[in-house]
Each structure stands twice: as structure tokens, then as C-alpha cells.
Amino acid sequence: MSSGELSPQSGLLAGLRVVEISSYVATPLCGLTLAQLGADVVRVEPLGGAADRTRWPLADSGTSLYWSGLNKGKRAVAVDMESAEDRRRVVDLIVQGGPCVVVSNGDRYPEFGYEALSALRPDVIHVLLRGRADGGAGVDYTVQAATGFPLITGARGTAAPVNHVLPAWDIAAGLYLAVGLLAAERGRVVTGRGREITVALDDVAFATAGNLGYLAEAQVTSHERAKSGNHVFGTYGCDFVTADGVRVMVVILTKRHWSKLLNATGLTAAFQGLAEALGIDFSSESDRYEHRDVISTLLARWFGDTSFEEAAKTLDGHRILWERYRSFEQLGSDGGAALRERDLFDVVDQPGVGPHLAPKSPIVVDGGRLDPRPAPSVGQHNADLLDTANEPEALRR
């Protein structure tokens, strides 16, 4: 192993224990992000496993591929959450030993809250995800509905809202949780003091809408944002179909990109003529967006007369921003050949699933990443982490 690589036993966060009392996407993603950087993440579940252990997609065996994906490399304990004694065992896991962080998406049990835990251990860091900032319940799809994004998503001319299949706010919230946690951990190293970190899912969504200018646009301009299909708002981007039926996406961001595209497609003269006849400056990003349908008509003809192989060679040769559309099935075909080309993936033999390619962390540290490890079974690490003398009978059998 080279000096730039990370061993499977080490990582930037080695020595940090994270106790995760959570479910579904955002908080498990926070824990996964930390585990992939070397933290010891312990997932606490009720007896029999949390509700999300059976969430789709499923392997043929019935094992949740979703759960296995978001909980790789963690340890797992299972306790009777309705038992005060079992909850005390979880509290002991948190407050005894080295530095610990708690990640949770619920406040049902007061003894797992920051106030109770910090009274026992003042340096504890507690990270909590809420659905809504006002304390109400919320999940990604309900938060989406409140933000305005579904009403500008989808094909032009359609009225119905379209919720994105990607749980963007769950993902963003999970990463915000990890950032807040690591900021608190840095503060603890400097001051020895613990912190209470709270992130609300709807705050993440509205903050993002504001940071990207969507909310300011609605306040200070008179135009209303409409659906635009696969066009990229404010610049030029559109999808096309090649002569042999392959669909690709092309994006042009700058004047230089535009010049390269014209050279690649041989349409320089055609667009010069259009520009002169219509009074359009196609080198302007705003004009390209305003007259995107004119541009797309000519480009669609070029793509329609060009095979995918030829188009790919031409676009790559001119360093155009483009990519072909591929399905998940295509990505997973031939044993995941397309995935094997990326250093991001390695084989994990997950019980109930079998060997398959699973991602490492997208974060590369000193040229290396920790290898992915299987997700744990229910209560797999009870004997290692909890007082087994008082372990629930169901787990001692």
C-alpha cells in the first residue's frame, strides 16, 4: 500500500464514535458520510430492526438494497426501545468512553436528547434532524411541495407538479448534518465543550431556493418561472437524439463553448446567417437561452444525421460538455462494467444480497479512500457494545 493510500482500518475520523438513532435517508446518510471517513458509527435500532430495513428497492431475497447502501461500514445494536432499562444501556454507550456524537431524527425519548445527555457528559455533541423548522412533521416529498420546485419541473406546457425522484432535500440535509457535526467536533477539540446542532429539512430546501436566487427572482422581478423540460434555465442546454436512436444531453455555458460547438457541428455559417437576419447575438448567454428553440432546431438536424459513435468522437474532440443518457439497468449490465471503470466502486459481499459493486466515499483523502464494508445485520454488535448480561432475551437466543 502506497503512502498516499488509506488502509481499511484508518481514516481522518478514526477514534470518533457516532451513535446514530435514525431512519430513512438524511440521518443515515450523515452517518454513512462519517463512516466512510473512518468514524465508528453505531446504528441503534429497535428489536427486529428499524422500519426502513425493508424499504425498496429489494434484492430477490427481500433484503433492502436501500438500507444496505446507506448503512455500509456501520455497526448495529438492537434494543427494546420501550424498555427504560434498554434505553439506559444506549445512554451508557453514548456517555461512557471516548468522545461521542449522537445523530438522530426524532425526539421521542427525552433521555436521548441533548439536555439529558449533556447533563451526564458536558462534551457530548448532539445532532438532530427535524422535518420542519416549526416542529411539524415533514419528509422530502412534502417539503418539495412547499418550495415551488415541483411546479417548474417537467415538460413545457404541462400544469401538474412533478416531484423529483431524487430526494434532494434529504441528501442536502444529511450533508448539512455532517458539516454541522464536524464543525461542532472542531469546537470540542478546541474548547472541550459539546454542542447541540439542529437542522430542519424545510430550512435546507428554502435556504437552497434562496441561495440559488429562485426566491429573490420571485420578489424583485415581474416574470414568472415556467417549466422548461430539459432546457437549462438562463443558459443553453438541451437533449438530442442521434441517427441511431441514442439520446444525449448538451450544455453550452460560455462564448468559448459556443464557438467550439459550431466548429464541431459545422454550423458556424448557418448561425452567422441567422444572427444577421434576426438580430441575435448567439455569443450572448442570455440570447442563447431566449432563442434556444431556434438553436435546438438546427442542432437536432445535425444529431439526427449523425451516428452516436461519430457524434461522441466529434464532441469529445472539441471538448464539448455532453453525456449520453443511460438507465440504471445499463449501468449495472455486464457485471457493472461501466461502474468498474471508476475508482469510486469496489465489490462488497452483502449478506442477503451477494457480491456487488458499492461506492466508496466521493471524498478522496491523500489520494485514497476507505474500502466499502457490508452493512450490519440487526443487533450484530450487541455483544461488543452493550452489557450482554442484561441483553434482551430475543437477542440472546
C-alpha positions, 0 to 999 in steps of 0.5 A, spaced: 500 500 500 502 506 497 503 512 502 498 516 499 493 510 500 488 509 506 488 502 509 481 499 511 482 500 518 484 508 518 481 514 516 481 522 518 475 520 523 478 514 526 477 514 534 470 518 533 464 514 535 457 516 532 451 513 535 446 514 530 438 513 532 435 514 525 431 512 519 430 513 512 435 517 508 438 524 511 440 521 518 443 515 515 446 518 510 450 523 515 452 517 518 454 513 512 458 520 510 462 519 517 463 512 516 466 512 510 471 517 513 473 512 518 468 514 524 465 508 528 458 509 527 453 505 531 446 504 528 441 503 534 435 500 532 429 497 535 428 489 536 427 486 529 430 492 526 428 499 524 422 500 519 426 502 513 430 495 513 425 493 508 424 499 504 425 498 496 428 497 492 429 489 494 434 484 492 430 477 490 431 475 497 427 481 500 433 484 503 433 492 502 438 494 497 436 501 500 438 500 507 444 496 505 447 502 501 446 507 506 448 503 512 455 500 509 461 500 514 456 501 520 455 497 526 448 495 529 445 494 536 438 492 537 434 494 543 427 494 546 426 501 545 420 501 550 424 498 555 427 504 560 432 499 562 434 498 554 434 505 553 439 506 559 444 501 556 444 506 549 445 512 554 451 508 557 454 507 550 453 514 548 456 517 555 461 512 557 468 512 553 471 516 548 468 522 545 461 521 542 456 524 537 449 522 537 445 523 530 438 522 530 431 524 527 426 524 532 425 526 539 421 521 542 425 519 548 427 525 552 433 521 555 436 521 548 436 528 547 441 533 548 439 536 555 439 529 558 445 527 555 449 533 556 447 533 563 451 526 564 457 528 559 458 536 558 462 534 551 457 530 548 455 533 541 448 532 539 445 532 532 438 532 530 434 532 524 427 535 524 422 535 518 420 542 519 423 548 522 416 549 526 416 542 529 411 539 524 412 533 521 415 533 514 419 528 509 422 530 502 416 529 498 412 534 502 417 539 503 418 539 495 411 541 495 412 547 499 418 550 495 415 551 488 420 546 485 415 541 483 411 546 479 417 548 474 419 541 473 417 537 467 415 538 460 413 545 457 406 546 457 404 541 462 400 544 469 401 538 474 407 538 479 412 533 478 416 531 484 423 529 483 425 522 484 431 524 487 430 526 494 434 532 494 432 535 500 434 529 504 441 528 501 442 536 502 440 535 509 444 529 511 450 533 508 448 539 512 448 534 518 455 532 517 458 539 516 454 541 522 457 535 526 464 536 524 464 543 525 461 542 532 467 536 533 472 542 531 469 546 537 470 540 542 477 539 540 478 546 541 474 548 547 472 541 550 465 543 550 459 539 546 454 542 542 447 541 540 446 542 532 439 542 529 437 542 522 430 542 519 429 539 512 424 545 510 430 550 512 435 546 507 430 546 501 428 554 502 435 556 504 437 552 497 431 556 493 434 562 496 441 561 495 440 559 488 436 566 487 429 562 485 426 566 491 429 573 490 427 572 482 420 571 485 420 578 489 424 583 485 422 581 478 415 581 474 416 574 470 414 568 472 418 561 472 415 556 467 417 549 466 422 548 461 423 540 460 430 539 459 432 546 457 437 549 462 434 555 465 438 562 463 443 558 459 443 553 453 442 546 454 438 541 451 437 533 449 438 530 442 437 524 439 442 521 434 441 517 427 441 511 431 436 512 436 441 514 442 439 520 446 444 525 449 444 531 453 448 538 451 450 544 455 453 550 452 455 555 458 460 560 455 462 564 448 468 559 448 463 553 448 459 556 443 464 557 438 467 550 439 460 547 438 459 550 431 466 548 429 464 541 431 457 541 428 459 545 422 454 550 423 458 556 424 455 559 417 448 557 418 448 561 425 452 567 422 446 567 417 441 567 422 444 572 427 444 577 421 437 576 419 434 576 426 438 580 430 441 575 435 447 575 438 448 567 439 455 569 443 450 572 448 448 567 454 442 570 455 440 570 447 442 563 447 437 561 452 431 566 449 432 563 442 434 556 444 428 553 440 431 556 434 438 553 436 435 546 438 432 546 431 438 546 427 442 542 432 437 536 432 438 536 424 445 535 425 444 529 431 439 526 427 444 525 421 449 523 425 451 516 428 452 516 436 459 513 435 461 519 430 457 524 434 461 522 441 468 522 437 466 529 434 464 532 441 469 529 445 474 532 440 472 539 441 471 538 448 464 539 448 460 538 455 455 532 453 453 525 456 449 520 453 443 518 457 443 511 460 438 507 465 440 504 471 439 497 468 445 499 463 449 501 468 449 495 472 449 490 465 455 486 464 457 485 471 457 493 472 462 494 467 461 501 466 461 502 474 468 498 474 471 503 470 471 508 476 475 508 482 469 510 486 466 502 486 469 496 489 465 489 490 462 488 497 459 481 499 452 483 502 449 478 506 442 477 503 444 480 497 451 477 494 457 480 491 456 487 488 459 493 486 458 499 492 461 506 492 466 508 496 466 515 499 466 521 493 471 524 498 478 522 496 483 523 502 491 523 500 489 520 494 485 514 497 479 512 500 476 507 505 474 500 502 466 499 502 464 494 508 457 490 508 452 493 512 450 490 519 445 485 520 440 487 526 443 487 533 450 484 530 454 488 535 450 487 541 455 483 544 461 488 543 457 494 545 452 493 550 452 489 557 450 482 554 448 480 561 442 484 561 441 483 553 434 482 551 432 475 551 430 475 543 437 477 542 440 472 546 437 466 543 
